[in-house]
Amino acid sequence: MTVRELTQALVSIPSHEDETAAGDYIETWLRRETDADVTRDAIGNVIARKGTGGETLALVGHHDVVEPATSQVNSGVDGDLEYVVEHRDGRLYGRGTADMKGAVAAAMLAFRDSKLESSGPSQSALTGELVFASFVGEEIGGVGAQHAIEHGFAPEYAIVGEGSTGYSNPGVTDVAVAHKGRRGSTITADGTAAHASEVGAGENAIYRATAAVDRIRELEVPSIEVAGDQLEGSLVVTEIDGGSAMNVVPDRCELTVDERTVAGKRAPLEHVDALEGVHWTVDQDLPPMRCTDEAFAKTVLEAADAVQPGSPELVTKPHATDAGWLSEAGTECVIYGAAEPGEAHTESESVSIDVLKRCRDTYRRVAESWLQ
């Protein structure tokens, strides 16, 4: 089975609401095609292991996708959905091709084909454990990765197959050694309602909220230097909701804040709690990632360079991925995958078949060179 055929098979399986069928396919394929120890945990993560001793290298992806556009689905018998997958001009089009079933397929093939034993008496045996993992729930905050980590998933090293193609130059698949995280917060301002004709009888929650906005705008946004670039965090108020009527002093106002975080640093949003009547709560906190093992990053970069005509570079990504959860738990991660910026989650989502082959070959090269 080629990487194109396996990608096409995975992409055709709907997995935006329920990842069970896609997980079934991956599990069945791994049991049929490999002698690995294959498990399926309580929430649907598929994990396969082969090799023993030494360090563990994991090839990581996810098989859930975002909701497809109407043009990306067919309604079959009894209204069952099937995703449309089209092959043209050297690319596969369809929901999940770029994000990220194509990379999952490449990792499955690399996992199957990687040789973890010596092929001759003059060669030393490779030692270490190679792991394939496809998680559920990445698109809703990484619930699959978090579950796996909580239940003992702890590889020393991981390549996460999110998109890294086209960052340094068009068509080049780079190695991302850091990405931003995302912290989403709610700022709640409480006041006292009163008739607008008697302003002094109340306490205006919107005024308290705007004081919080002023405080947020004064906060320093952190940045770090990675791979020769400054990775900049950000902080922005994105929504405001307050008041009940034109003639009522409002007793409540809420703000939402989007913060992009960098490894090891956060904006001090807790400072808004010092304001009277203002409270800060964190709704979502997706951790950033940074690889600190230069030797591992270099190994992946050299493998990537060997399989493509362009010259890949160490780069950073703006988006949070499951690599953040792994990094937070102590795994040294890099990101290497076929998707280009702007492909994921679009109606015209697609992936280059040649780049999928490149990913498959890179994953295998890293496994066979690192686990020795």
NUPALUM-804748 format. One line per 3 residues: number of its first residue (from 1); their letters; for each residue x, y, z of N, C-alpha, C. Coordinates in pm, whole numbers, padded with zeros to 5 digits. Example, Ala and Ser with C-alpha at 12.3 -4.5 7.8 and 13.67 -1.06 7.14 Angstrom:
1 = as = 01319:-00569:00780:01230:-00450:00780:01320:-00330:00780 ~ 01285:-00225:00708:01367:-00106:00714:01290:00003:00787
***
This chain:
1 = mtv = 00085:-00120:00000:00000:00000:00000:00088:00125:00000 ~ 00064:00214:-00092:00144:00336:-00103:00094:00441:-00004 ~ 00175:00544:00015:00134:00650:00106:00011:00723:00050
4 = rel = 00000:00733:-00081:-00119:00794:-00138:-00242:00710:-00110 ~ -00231:00580:-00129:-00346:00492:-00107:-00388:00490:00039 ~ -00291:00486:00129:-00325:00483:00271:-00385:00616:00315
7 = tqa = -00330:00726:00266:-00388:00857:00297:-00531:00864:00246 ~ -00552:00820:00124:-00686:00825:00065:-00785:00742:00148 ~ -00742:00626:00193:-00830:00542:00274:-00864:00610:00406
10 = lvs = -00766:00670:00472:-00791:00736:00600:-00879:00858:00584 ~ -00851:00937:00480:-00926:01061:00460:-01072:01034:00428 ~ -01101:00924:00363:-01240:00895:00325:-01329:00863:00445
13 = ips = -01270:00838:00561:-01346:00799:00680:-01381:00924:00761 ~ -01509:00955:00779:-01548:01072:00858:-01497:01061:01003 ~ -01443:01171:01054:-01394:01168:01193:-01401:01306:01257
16 = hed = -01499:01388:01218:-01511:01520:01280:-01600:01518:01403 ~ -01687:01420:01414:-01773:01408:01532:-01740:01284:01613 ~ -01698:01180:01546:-01668:01051:01610:-01548:00990:01539
19 = eta = -01439:00973:01613:-01317:00921:01553:-01308:00769:01553 ~ -01414:00701:01596:-01408:00556:01616:-01372:00481:01489 ~ -01439:00511:01379:-01414:00436:01256:-01272:00456:01205
22 = agd = -01222:00579:01212:-01085:00604:01169:-00987:00531:01259 ~ -01013:00533:01390:-00928:00459:01482:-00932:00309:01456 ~ -01051:00257:01423:-01064:00115:01390:-00975:00079:01272
25 = yie = -00977:00165:01170:-00897:00137:01050:-00748:00135:01083 ~ -00703:00235:01159:-00561:00243:01194:-00520:00122:01277 ~ -00601:00087:01376:-00569:-00027:01462:-00564:-00156:01381
28 = twl = -00663:-00179:01296:-00666:-00302:01216:-00546:-00310:01124 ~ -00512:-00197:01060:-00396:-00194:00968:-00268:-00228:01042 ~ -00246:-00168:01158:-00125:-00193:01235:-00115:-00338:01280
31 = rre = -00228:-00396:01319:-00225:-00536:01362:-00198:-00629:01244 ~ -00249:-00592:01127:-00229:-00676:01007:-00089:-00658:00949 ~ -00038:-00537:00946:00085:-00506:00874:00212:-00513:00960
34 = tda = 00199:-00516:01091:00316:-00515:01178:00303:-00623:01286 ~ 00415:-00650:01350:00417:-00739:01466:00424:-00659:01596 ~ 00389:-00533:01588:00401:-00444:01703:00296:-00477:01810
37 = dvt = 00321:-00427:01929:00223:-00432:02037:00128:-00313:02016 ~ 00006:-00341:01975:-00091:-00236:01940:-00198:-00229:02049 ~ -00223:-00108:02098:-00326:-00089:02200:-00421:00022:02158
40 = rda = -00539:00018:02212:-00643:00121:02193:-00693:00158:02331 ~ -00670:00282:02373:-00706:00316:02510:-00854:00352:02522 ~ -00892:00392:02643:-01034:00409:02674:-01102:00518:02594
43 = ign = -01027:00617:02543:-01091:00725:02468:-01064:00717:02318 ~ -00990:00612:02275:-00974:00590:02132:-00838:00616:02074 ~ -00739:00657:02153:-00603:00672:02103:-00550:00536:02057
46 = via = -00479:00535:01944:-00417:00414:01894:-00266:00427:01910 ~ -00206:00332:01982:-00063:00338:02010:-00001:00202:01979 ~ 00108:00203:01904:00179:00080:01868:00325:00095:01906
49 = rkg = 00385:-00015:01953:00523:-00013:01999:00601:-00131:01944 ~ 00726:-00105:01906:00815:-00215:01872:00957:-00179:01912 ~ 01038:-00283:01936:01173:-00260:01986:01173:-00257:02137
52 = tgg = 01289:-00276:02196:01300:-00276:02342:01430:-00211:02384 ~ 01432:-00164:02507:01553:-00107:02564:01588:00028:02506 ~ 01677:00098:02574:01722:00228:02524:01614:00333:02529
55 = etl = 01629:00433:02445:01536:00546:02443:01415:00517:02354 ~ 01311:00596:02374:01188:00582:02297:01171:00702:02205 ~ 01146:00673:02078:01112:00775:01979:00970:00750:01932
58 = alv = 00886:00851:01936:00747:00839:01896:00719:00920:01771 ~ 00645:00861:01679:00589:00930:01562:00443:00958:01594 ~ 00408:01086:01605:00280:01125:01665:00193:01201:01567
61 = ghh = 00065:01166:01566:-00034:01240:01486:-00170:01235:01553 ~ -00272:01277:01480:-00409:01268:01531:-00502:01237:01415 ~ -00608:01162:01442:-00699:01123:01333:-00837:01190:01342
64 = dvv = -00853:01287:01431:-00974:01368:01426:-00951:01485:01331 ~ -01060:01540:01279:-01054:01655:01188:-01161:01754:01227 ~ -01153:01874:01172:-01260:01971:01191:-01376:01939:01096
67 = epa = -01489:02000:01121:-01607:01973:01039:-01580:02007:00893 ~ -01618:01919:00801:-01593:01947:00659:-01693:02046:00602 ~ -01655:02109:00492:-01748:02190:00414:-01842:02097:00338
70 = tsq = -01954:02149:00293:-02053:02065:00223:-01994:02003:00098 ~ -01900:02070:00034:-01839:02016:-00088:-01744:01901:-00059 ~ -01713:01878:00068:-01615:01776:00104:-01680:01646:00151
73 = vns = -01812:01634:00141:-01880:01514:00187:-01981:01466:00082 ~ -02001:01336:00082:-02110:01272:00009:-02201:01205:00109 ~ -02331:01206:00080:-02427:01136:00164:-02457:01002:00102
76 = gvd = -02422:00895:00173:-02442:00761:00121:-02574:00701:00162 ~ -02575:00569:00173:-02696:00496:00210:-02740:00537:00350 ~ -02871:00560:00366:-02930:00599:00494:-02869:00727:00550
79 = gdl = -02818:00811:00460:-02764:00939:00503:-02625:00935:00562 ~ -02560:00818:00560:-02424:00808:00612:-02330:00895:00529 ~ -02238:00962:00597:-02146:01050:00528:-02019:00977:00487
82 = eyv = -01965:01016:00374:-01831:00974:00333:-01759:01098:00284 ~ -01635:01115:00327:-01559:01230:00282:-01515:01211:00137 ~ -01521:01319:00062:-01476:01319:-00077:-01324:01334:-00080
85 = veh = -01257:01246:-00153:-01112:01256:-00170:-01084:01258:-00320 ~ -01015:01360:-00365:-00983:01373:-00508:-00832:01377:-00528 ~ -00788:01314:-00635:-00645:01311:-00670:-00628:01383:-00802
88 = rdg = -00556:01494:-00798:-00527:01566:-00921:-00401:01651:-00904 ~ -00326:01664:-01011:-00206:01748:-01015:-00108:01714:-00903 ~ -00095:01585:-00871:00002:01544:-00772:-00036:01572:-00628
91 = rly = -00164:01602:-00605:-00210:01634:-00470:-00338:01556:-00440 ~ -00361:01533:-00313:-00488:01478:-00265:-00567:01591:-00201 ~ -00694:01602:-00238:-00783:01705:-00186:-00890:01640:-00099
94 = grg = -00918:01702:00015:-01023:01652:00102:-00996:01688:00246 ~ -01104:01681:00327:-01090:01715:00468:-00997:01616:00539 ~ -00891:01669:00598:-00797:01586:00671:-00673:01547:00594
97 = tad = -00666:01582:00464:-00546:01547:00387:-00423:01616:00446 ~ -00435:01745:00473:-00323:01821:00529:-00319:01811:00681 ~ -00434:01816:00743:-00442:01819:00890:-00527:01703:00942
100 = mkg = -00465:01587:00968:-00329:01555:00931:-00316:01406:00901 ~ -00420:01356:00830:-00420:01212:00803:-00311:01171:00704 ~ -00267:01266:00620:-00156:01235:00532:-00029:01204:00610
103 = ava = 00000:01285:00710:00118:01261:00793:00100:01136:00878 ~ -00023:01108:00921:-00048:00984:00995:-00016:00863:00907 ~ -00061:00868:00781:-00030:00758:00688:00120:00743:00669
106 = aam = 00190:00854:00651:00336:00849:00634:00403:00787:00756 ~ 00354:00823:00875:00411:00769:00998:00381:00620:01013 ~ 00261:00578:00974:00226:00435:00981:00320:00352:00895
109 = laf = 00347:00399:00774:00435:00325:00683:00579:00327:00733 ~ 00624:00441:00784:00760:00449:00838:00774:00359:00959 ~ 00673:00355:01043:00676:00268:01161:00686:00122:01119
112 = rds = 00605:00083:01021:00608:-00056:00974:00744:-00093:00916 ~ 00801:-00003:00836:00918:-00038:00756:01052:-00013:00826 ~ 01053:00059:00938:01178:00086:01008:01236:-00043:01065
115 = kle = 01364:-00064:01040:01432:-00184:01086:01504:-00152:01217 ~ 01465:-00220:01322:01525:-00195:01453:01619:-00308:01494 ~ 01657:-00392:01398:01754:-00497:01426:01860:-00494:01317
118 = ssg = 01981:-00539:01348:02088:-00539:01249:02057:-00639:01140 ~ 02103:-00609:01018:02077:-00697:00904:02198:-00783:00870 ~ 02304:-00773:00947:02423:-00854:00919:02512:-00861:01040
121 = psq = 02601:-00962:01045:02686:-00982:01164:02783:-00869:01190 ~ 02816:-00790:01084:02912:-00682:01103:02850:-00554:01155 ~ 02717:-00553:01162:02647:-00433:01207:02603:-00450:01351
124 = sal = 02607:-00342:01427:02557:-00347:01563:02406:-00331:01563 ~ 02341:-00402:01654:02196:-00396:01661:02150:-00258:01706 ~ 02041:-00214:01648:01981:-00090:01693:01906:-00117:01822
127 = tge = 01915:-00028:01916:01847:-00045:02043:01754:00073:02067 ~ 01643:00044:02126:01546:00149:02154:01407:00105:02113 ~ 01311:00187:02149:01172:00156:02120:01116:00261:02024
130 = lvf = 01052:00214:01918:00984:00302:01824:00835:00293:01849 ~ 00771:00408:01859:00629:00415:01890:00556:00492:01782 ~ 00440:00441:01744:00346:00517:01661:00227:00551:01749
133 = asf = 00182:00676:01744:00066:00716:01821:-00022:00809:01739 ~ -00150:00774:01729:-00247:00864:01667:-00354:00895:01771 ~ -00365:01022:01807:-00453:01064:01915:-00589:01111:01863
136 = vge = -00685:01110:01949:-00816:01170:01924:-00815:01310:01986 ~ -00914:01390:01947:-00942:01514:02017:-00837:01623:02012 ~ -00747:01619:01911:-00650:01729:01901:-00719:01859:01869
139 = eig = -00822:01853:01783:-00889:01975:01738:-00973:02040:01847 ~ -00994:01972:01958:-01072:02030:02068:-00985:02046:02193 ~ -00857:02072:02171:-00771:02106:02283:-00671:02001:02323
142 = gvg = -00659:01893:02247:-00559:01792:02278:-00600:01695:02386 ~ -00729:01660:02391:-00777:01572:02499:-00716:01433:02488 ~ -00691:01385:02365:-00631:01254:02349:-00487:01250:02399
145 = aqh = -00410:01350:02363:-00272:01358:02410:-00266:01368:02562 ~ -00353:01452:02619:-00353:01466:02764:-00387:01333:02832 ~ -00485:01262:02779:-00524:01133:02837:-00407:01035:02831
148 = aie = -00341:01028:02715:-00230:00935:02700:-00118:00968:02799 ~ -00086:01095:02813:00021:01136:02905:-00017:01102:03049 ~ -00141:01128:03085:-00188:01097:03221:-00181:00948:03251
151 = hgf = -00185:00866:03145:-00181:00720:03164:-00047:00661:03122 ~ 00059:00742:03129:00193:00689:03118:00263:00703:02985 ~ 00203:00771:02887:00271:00791:02759:00382:00893:02778
154 = ape = 00508:00848:02770:00620:00937:02804:00744:00905:02722 ~ 00738:00920:02590:00859:00897:02510:00962:01005:02538 ~ 01090:00967:02526:01194:01068:02542:01195:01167:02427
157 = yai = 01162:01117:02306:01166:01201:02187:01041:01177:02103 ~ 01001:01279:02028:00884:01264:01941:00896:01354:01820 ~ 00850:01302:01706:00827:01383:01587:00677:01392:01570
160 = vge = 00624:01512:01576:00480:01534:01559:00457:01580:01416 ~ 00366:01512:01345:00353:01532:01202:00266:01647:01157 ~ 00251:01750:01239:00179:01870:01194:00261:01940:01085
163 = gst = 00195:02032:01015:00257:02092:00898:00382:02172:00928 ~ 00486:02149:00847:00609:02230:00856:00665:02257:00718 ~ 00582:02245:00615:00628:02264:00478:00600:02408:00433
166 = gys = 00700:02469:00372:00681:02602:00316:00707:02716:00411 ~ 00774:02691:00520:00803:02799:00615:00927:02877:00576 ~ 01036:02807:00543:01157:02879:00503:01152:02917:00356
169 = npg = 01103:02827:00272:01088:02850:00128:00975:02762:00075 ~ 00908:02804:-00031:00799:02723:-00087:00847:02583:-00123 ~ 00769:02484:-00083:00798:02346:-00119:00897:02275:-00033
172 = vtd = 00962:02346:00059:01063:02286:00146:00996:02242:00277 ~ 01021:02119:00317:00967:02072:00444:01071:02094:00553 ~ 01042:02190:00640:01135:02232:00744:01112:02152:00872
175 = vav = 01195:02179:00970:01184:02116:01101:01151:02225:01203 ~ 01031:02220:01258:00990:02321:01356:01035:02278:01495 ~ 01109:02366:01561:01164:02335:01693:01095:02413:01805
178 = ahk = 00994:02491:01770:00917:02562:01872:00785:02606:01812 ~ 00685:02618:01897:00560:02682:01855:00497:02753:01973 ~ 00408:02843:01944:00338:02916:02048:00229:02829:02110
181 = grr = 00192:02865:02233:00075:02808:02296:-00039:02909:02291 ~ -00152:02870:02346:-00266:02962:02351:-00333:02953:02487 ~ -00349:03069:02550:-00426:03078:02673:-00546:03167:02648
184 = gst = -00664:03113:02665:-00787:03190:02649:-00847:03219:02786 ~ -00878:03346:02812:-00923:03387:02945:-01052:03468:02937 ~ -01122:03470:03051:-01239:03556:03068:-01213:03652:03183
187 = ita = -01234:03779:03157:-01227:03882:03261:-01370:03923:03294 ~ -01408:03905:03420:-01544:03940:03463:-01540:04060:03558 ~ -01616:04161:03523:-01627:04280:03608:-01768:04284:03668
190 = dgt = -01776:04292:03799:-01904:04302:03868:-01927:04443:03920 ~ -02051:04489:03913:-02086:04621:03963:-02219:04616:04036 ~ -02286:04730:04043:-02417:04738:04108:-02512:04810:04013
193 = aah = -02622:04743:03981:-02718:04803:03888:-02791:04922:03951 ~ -02825:05019:03867:-02904:05134:03910:-02969:05195:03787 ~ -03071:05278:03810:-03133:05349:03699:-03032:05450:03645
196 = ase = -03028:05464:03515:-02928:05552:03454:-02948:05699:03490 ~ -03064:05733:03540:-03087:05872:03584:-03025:05898:03721 ~ -02984:05790:03790:-02922:05802:03922:-02788:05728:03922
199 = vga = -02697:05783:03845:-02568:05717:03821:-02496:05687:03951 ~ -02501:05778:04044:-02428:05760:04169:-02480:05647:04255 ~ -02600:05595:04225:-02656:05488:04306:-02601:05351:04268
202 = gen = -02530:05343:04157:-02477:05215:04112:-02326:05218:04096 ~ -02273:05105:04052:-02130:05092:04022:-02121:05030:03884 ~ -02069:05103:03788:-02074:05064:03647:-01972:04954:03616
205 = aiy = -02022:04834:03587:-01934:04721:03558:-01856:04741:03429 ~ -01914:04813:03333:-01841:04838:03208:-01720:04927:03233 ~ -01734:05026:03323:-01618:05109:03355:-01508:05025:03419
208 = rat = -01547:04933:03508:-01448:04845:03570:-01382:04756:03464 ~ -01462:04711:03367:-01407:04628:03261:-01309:04706:03174 ~ -01343:04832:03146:-01252:04911:03063:-01122:04942:03137
211 = aav = -01130:04950:03271:-01007:04966:03349:-00920:04841:03334 ~ -00986:04725:03327:-00912:04601:03305:-00849:04600:03166 ~ -00920:04652:03067:-00863:04660:02931:-00739:04748:02932
214 = dri = -00748:04861:03001:-00630:04949:03010:-00513:04877:03076 ~ -00541:04799:03180:-00435:04725:03249:-00373:04621:03155 ~ -00456:04552:03079:-00407:04451:02985:-00318:04514:02879
217 = rel = -00356:04631:02831:-00279:04697:02725:-00143:04745:02775 ~ -00129:04757:02907:-00002:04800:02965:00093:04682:02988 ~ 00044:04559:02983:00126:04443:03016:00229:04415:02907
220 = evp = 00347:04373:02949:00453:04337:02855:00427:04197:02799 ~ 00435:04185:02668:00415:04056:02603:00551:03989:02586 ~ 00568:03867:02635:00701:03804:02630:00738:03753:02492
223 = sie = 00868:03734:02471:00918:03674:02348:01044:03596:02383 ~ 01080:03500:02296:01202:03424:02315:01274:03411:02181 ~ 01403:03388:02185:01480:03367:02063:01494:03217:02039
226 = vag = 01451:03172:01922:01460:03032:01885:01504:03023:01740 ~ 01602:02939:01714:01651:02915:01578:01684:03045:01505 ~ 01739:03140:01579:01780:03266:01521:01671:03367:01499
229 = dql = 01547:03335:01539:01434:03426:01523:01373:03459:01659 ~ 01305:03573:01666:01230:03609:01784:01089:03553:01771 ~ 01051:03466:01861:00914:03413:01865:00836:03499:01962
232 = egs = 00744:03577:01906:00674:03679:01983:00539:03628:02031 ~ 00512:03647:02160:00378:03623:02211:00286:03739:02176 ~ 00160:03724:02210:00063:03832:02184:-00047:03827:02288
235 = lvv = -00117:03937:02301:-00222:03951:02401:-00325:04048:02346 ~ -00451:04004:02332:-00552:04090:02272:-00689:04060:02330 ~ -00763:04166:02361:-00903:04153:02402:-00985:04129:02276
238 = tei = -01064:04024:02276:-01134:03983:02153:-01286:03999:02159 ~ -01344:04003:02279:-01490:04017:02289:-01523:04098:02415 ~ -01639:04164:02411:-01691:04233:02529:-01842:04218:02531
241 = dgg = -01896:04190:02650:-02040:04170:02664:-02083:04227:02799 ~ -02169:04331:02796:-02214:04390:02920:-02335:04479:02901 ~ -02410:04495:03008:-02527:04581:03004:-02653:04507:02966
244 = sam = -02767:04561:03012:-02896:04498:02985:-02996:04591:02918 ~ -02976:04720:02932:-03069:04816:02870:-03001:04952:02864 ~ -03054:05038:02777:-02995:05170:02759:-03003:05254:02885
247 = nvv = -03105:05233:02966:-03126:05320:03082:-03092:05252:03214 ~ -03003:05151:03210:-02964:05079:03332:-02811:05079:03344 ~ -02763:05124:03460:-02619:05112:03489:-02589:04962:03501
250 = pdr = -02497:04911:03422:-02476:04766:03418:-02407:04712:03543 ~ -02453:04592:03586:-02393:04530:03703:-02295:04418:03667 ~ -02276:04393:03536:-02185:04286:03497:-02133:04313:03355
253 = cel = -02006:04283:03333:-01947:04294:03201:-01836:04189:03190 ~ -01831:04122:03075:-01730:04019:03052:-01645:04052:02931 ~ -01517:04022:02943:-01422:04035:02832:-01361:03898:02806
256 = tvd = -01330:03869:02681:-01248:03753:02651:-01113:03800:02600 ~ -01010:03724:02635:-00873:03761:02602:-00806:03643:02534 ~ -00745:03667:02419:-00665:03566:02351:-00518:03600:02373
259 = ert = -00446:03503:02429:-00303:03521:02454:-00226:03410:02385 ~ -00126:03445:02307:-00036:03348:02247:00091:03346:02331 ~ 00122:03229:02385:00229:03216:02482:00355:03157:02417
262 = vag = 00468:03178:02481:00595:03121:02437:00654:03042:02553 ~ 00743:02950:02521:00797:02858:02620:00863:02933:02736 ~ 00818:02901:02856:00881:02955:02976:00837:03091:03020
265 = kra = 00746:03157:02945:00707:03293:02980:00558:03313:02957 ~ 00497:03395:03044:00357:03433:03029:00340:03581:03060 ~ 00244:03642:02995:00207:03778:03034:00141:03772:03173
268 = ple = 00167:03869:03261:00114:03864:03398:-00032:03908:03406 ~ -00120:03830:03347:-00261:03866:03345:-00324:03868:03483 ~ -00261:03800:03578:-00316:03800:03714:-00321:03940:03773
271 = hvd = -00251:04035:03713:-00253:04172:03765:-00393:04235:03757 ~ -00478:04188:03668:-00612:04246:03660:-00695:04211:03782 ~ -00658:04103:03852:-00733:04064:03973:-00721:04168:04084
274 = ale = -00619:04251:04076:-00599:04353:04179:-00701:04467:04167 ~ -00767:04477:04052:-00867:04582:04032:-00995:04547:04107 ~ -01059:04647:04165:-01181:04624:04242:-01293:04570:04153
277 = gvh = -01354:04461:04197:-01467:04404:04126:-01432:04328:04000 ~ -01305:04302:03976:-01262:04235:03853:-01201:04099:03887 ~ -01239:03998:03810:-01191:03862:03833:-01144:03800:03701
280 = wtv = -01036:03725:03708:-00975:03662:03590:-00985:03510:03602 ~ -01034:03444:03496:-01039:03298:03493:-00981:03248:03360 ~ -00910:03137:03366:-00851:03077:03246:-00947:02970:03193
283 = dqd = -00985:02983:03068:-01078:02889:03006:-01007:02779:02928 ~ -00895:02812:02867:-00819:02715:02790:-00672:02753:02797 ~ -00587:02650:02812:-00444:02678:02821:-00368:02569:02745
286 = lpp = -00340:02595:02619:-00267:02501:02535:-00119:02538:02543 ~ -00035:02447:02590:00105:02484:02617:00187:02504:02491 ~ 00288:02589:02498:00381:02605:02388:00479:02488:02385
289 = mrc = 00561:02483:02281:00662:02379:02268:00794:02442:02229 ~ 00903:02384:02286:01036:02421:02243:01128:02302:02259 ~ 01199:02266:02155:01296:02157:02161:01428:02212:02213
292 = tde = 01479:02152:02319:01606:02198:02376:01720:02101:02348 ~ 01691:01991:02279:01794:01892:02246:01845:01919:02104 ~ 01956:01988:02094:02008:02027:01964:02048:01906:01879
295 = afa = 02097:01801:01943:02139:01683:01868:02020:01616:01801 ~ 01907:01609:01870:01787:01549:01811:01737:01633:01695 ~ 01728:01764:01715:01683:01853:01607:01774:01842:01486
298 = ktv = 01904:01833:01511:01999:01821:01401:01981:01689:01326 ~ 01955:01581:01399:01933:01451:01334:01813:01456:01242 ~ 01705:01516:01288:01585:01526:01203:01613:01616:01083
301 = lea = 01684:01726:01105:01716:01818:00996:01801:01749:00890 ~ 01899:01671:00932:01984:01600:00836:01905:01496:00758 ~ 01815:01427:00825:01731:01330:00755:01640:01399:00655
304 = ada = 01585:01514:00694:01498:01590:00605:01575:01641:00484 ~ 01697:01685:00507:01780:01738:00399:01815:01630:00297 ~ 01827:01506:00343:01869:01397:00255:01760:01351:00159
307 = vqp = 01635:01388:00184:01526:01332:00103:01454:01437:00018 ~ 01508:01559:00010:01440:01661:-00069:01541:01750:-00141 ~ 01499:01809:-00251:01592:01893:-00328:01623:02025:-00262
310 = gsp = 01529:02080:-00184:01553:02207:-00117:01635:02188:00009 ~ 01665:02299:00075:01746:02297:00197:01658:02335:00316 ~ 01616:02237:00394:01529:02267:00508:01603:02343:00617
313 = elv = 01526:02413:00698:01583:02491:00808:01508:02460:00937 ~ 01568:02499:01048:01499:02496:01176:01411:02620:01183 ~ 01282:02602:01208:01186:02712:01205:01096:02704:01328
316 = tkp = 01007:02802:01340:00906:02802:01445:00767:02812:01382 ~ 00666:02768:01458:00528:02772:01412:00445:02861:01505 ~ 00342:02926:01450:00259:03010:01536:00148:02935:01607
319 = hat = 00120:02810:01566:00001:02739:01613:00033:02636:01720 ~ -00057:02621:01816:-00044:02517:01918:-00077:02381:01858 ~ -00007:02278:01905:-00029:02140:01861:-00015:02048:01981
322 = dag = -00036:01917:01957:-00016:01819:02064:00129:01814:02111 ~ 00221:01867:02031:00361:01872:02074:00375:01954:02202 ~ 00287:02051:02223:00292:02131:02345:00267:02047:02469
325 = wls = 00166:01958:02462:00137:01872:02576:00253:01777:02604 ~ 00310:01721:02497:00424:01631:02514:00545:01704:02571 ~ 00572:01822:02517:00685:01901:02566:00669:01936:02713
328 = eag = 00549:01975:02751:00522:02010:02890:00546:01890:02982 ~ 00522:01769:02930:00541:01648:03009:00685:01597:03008 ~ 00773:01663:02932:00914:01627:02935:00969:01562:02810
331 = tec = 00887:01546:02705:00934:01488:02580:01000:01595:02495 ~ 01116:01562:02438:01180:01652:02341:01111:01633:02206 ~ 01052:01739:02153:00970:01729:02032:01024:01817:01921
334 = viy = 01003:01771:01799:01009:01857:01682:00883:01831:01601 ~ 00853:01923:01511:00737:01909:01422:00788:01898:01280 ~ 00739:01795:01210:00780:01774:01072:00663:01709:00999
337 = gaa = 00603:01784:00907:00487:01731:00838:00463:01797:00705 ~ 00370:01739:00629:00352:01775:00489:00273:01903:00467 ~ 00186:01940:00559:00094:02051:00535:00168:02184:00524
340 = epg = 00119:02268:00433:00172:02402:00415:00083:02502:00488 ~ 00136:02621:00522:00052:02723:00584:-00069:02754:00498 ~ -00185:02764:00561:-00306:02801:00489:-00385:02685:00431
343 = eah = -00338:02560:00445:-00410:02446:00390:-00512:02389:00488 ~ -00477:02379:00614:-00563:02314:00712:-00695:02388:00728 ~ -00801:02311:00748:-00934:02363:00783:-01001:02440:00669
346 = tes = -00954:02430:00548:-01011:02506:00437:-01097:02416:00349 ~ -01180:02478:00267:-01264:02401:00176:-01182:02334:00067 ~ -01067:02391:00036:-00981:02334:-00068:-00860:02261:-00009
349 = esv = -00872:02215:00115:-00759:02149:00184:-00698:02039:00098 ~ -00565:02039:00090:-00496:01939:00008:-00355:01918:00058 ~ -00292:01813:00005:-00155:01782:00043:-00081:01725:-00077
352 = sid = 00047:01754:-00087:00130:01704:-00196:00168:01558:-00169 ~ 00146:01472:-00267:00182:01331:-00252:00334:01315:-00242 ~ 00408:01392:-00320:00554:01384:-00312:00604:01423:-00173
355 = vlk = 00541:01521:-00112:00584:01562:00023:00546:01456:00126 ~ 00434:01387:00105:00400:01275:00194:00507:01166:00187 ~ 00554:01137:00067:00662:01039:00052:00787:01087:00125
358 = rcr = 00814:01215:00113:00928:01276:00181:00917:01257:00332 ~ 00797:01280:00385:00776:01263:00529:00797:01118:00570 ~ 00740:01026:00495:00759:00883:00524:00907:00849:00531
361 = dty = 00983:00893:00432:01125:00861:00426:01203:00927:00539 ~ 01166:01049:00573:01234:01118:00683:01208:01050:00816 ~ 01083:01014:00843:01051:00947:00968:01131:00817:00981
364 = rrv = 01139:00744:00872:01213:00617:00878:01362:00642:00900 ~ 01418:00739:00830:01560:00769:00847:01591:00809:00991 ~ 01506:00890:01050:01531:00932:01187:01523:00812:01281
367 = aes = 01422:00728:01263:01407:00611:01350:01530:00522:01344 ~ 01580:00500:01225:01691:00406:01208:01826:00466:01244 ~ 01835:00599:01248:01962:00662:01286:01965:00699:01433
370 = wlq = 01849:00738:01489:01847:00784:01627:01847:00666:01725 ~ 01775:00559:01691:01764:00444:01781:01878:00347:01754 ~ 01998:00384:01792:02114:00296:01770:02212:00307:01886
***
